[in-house]
Amino acid sequence: MEEGEGYRFLKLTERTRIFEILGWISLAVGAGAMFVLLFGGGTPESPRLAGIFWFALGGVYFLIFKTIGGIIQLLLEIESRLRP
């Protein structure tokens, strides 16, 4: 394989930081759902406590996406240093 040929998708995701953007979007959606459910009023079908659940779920997804982005960045850095 020629140098610079492999791992095109991973290099693209590392350059554009797509996973970091997805993490921030998931956190924003979780916070938005929390505000809608907490301050918009809960119904018997969706109690106000579900808003806290959505915010926590958005935080978990944020951490997952940030971790995936960091791992990809680390692996590409290792790969570039090991290449002769």
Phi, psi and omega in degrees: 000132180290155179295136180085359182273319187278161173061040182299314182297317180295320178294324178294316180293327179288322181289318183272349181056045183298324181288327176293320178295317177298324177297315179294323178295316180295323177293320179294320178294319177297318178293320178297317178296323178297313181295322179295315183284324181283315187260343177276352179094138178264158175242171177300332180283327179225091181293163182298332180296337178295334178297320178293322177298316181295323177294318178295321178295320175298321177295321178295314178297323177302312180294322179296313181294320177297321179294317178299315178298319178294321179294317178298317179297317179297314181296321178292325177294317177297316181297321181289329179281334180273344180288130183288000000 
